Amino acid sequence: MIPSPLPADSWLVEPAHLAWLNAEGLRLLPFARAAKVEHGFAGLDETGALPPGASAELIHTTRMTHCFALAHLQGIAGHDALVDHGVAALQGRLRDEVAGGWFADATRRGDKSAYLHAFVALAASSAQAAGRPGADALLDEAISILELHFWSEEEGALRESFNRDWSEEEAYRGANSNMHGVEAFLALADVTGDSVWLQRALRIAERLIHGHAASRGHAVVEHFDRHWRALPEYNADNRADPFRPYGSTPGHSFEWARLLLHLEAALAHAGLAAPGWLLDDARGLFTSACRDAWHADGAPGLVYTLDWQAQPVVRARLHWVQAEASAAAAALLRRTGEPIYEQWYRRFWEFTSVHFIDLHQGSWHHELDTDNRPAASIWPGKPDLYHAYQAVVLPRLALAPSLATAFSRM
């Protein structure tokens, strides 16, 4: 696999644009630092303050630890202690010292999900790449839990969730958790040097994308029963769920497209065969998401969800969808050098700069209504650094290795 040359005038080689991406990353980090609480990191409100009663959550603790590790690896001072705080939190109250695995938050209640445990593995791998104390032990434990409870060799995918003592399994399989499993597996392959993680990522992608999504016009099928039978009407009465919405989610089509290209590059890096459908399906996912979600309701922006006739369902504009769209465009541009991806890359960033970046209160608005005004029907506040920060980092790097390893080798 040899990426095509970038156009001479591409923003991906334009010094001013690369400097702008770097500056935006530097602007995002101080806002997120305020999320530190006793047992990890918590969600912030729209002003960057901790809401009353805020406490550590696994999703924010893992994602913040990952991002702060990337910052530390780039030589941005003041983030080593934040990485260490995250590692300590993942070895502290958020960790189930009795049954193993991690709790969703500091109340130590709730089920144990593959989605959140994939982020534990991602955070641990990034902290390990950054050489932070305790990261090796955390990484070993994260791998152990993934292999003991979540990875199904028979299915070639991740099981979804279990109760606290692992005695009861949810009768559901999800594309979202497996997508973030692919992301984590790419990082694990880099920090462990074990290509089994690439083979597992390929099996997940082959099932969910080359199998299910490709057969539906490259619309990602999100929900399945325990036997991998599609559930197209899942959550029809809860259409705006932030993690399991009804219908297809164009933001995940963009995210999957990018991950397929990272996987293709990682396989080639490791001297392993990379099937041609990885690029073909990445193109298909991106094309269908742009066609069906951009200005889908007649107003500017990308809608959150579509039904199975590609009609808008939840019309809110979410920042993570916009972030993944620009990152996917950058990945396809870097892989193919084709002008259409340059056009989309610029178009997405122009929209983000006008509507999502909040120069007044900091960070990015997490949700906009159909008139592109700040809203909070799905995502109140500004708790998420991960999507915006990766959006300004990914276009500056090659498709492989994964982020933390790439920075560690510079």
Helices and strands as residue ranges (DSSP letters): G 11-13, H 15-33, E 36-37, E 40-41, H 58-73, H 80-90, E 112-113, H 114-129, H 135-145, I 146-150, E 151-152, E 157-158, E 161-162, E 173-174, H 175-192, H 196-205, I 206-213, H 214-215, E 223-224, H 250-269, H 277-293, E 317-318, H 319-336, H 339-351, I 352-356, E 367-368, H 386-393, G 394-396, H 403-408
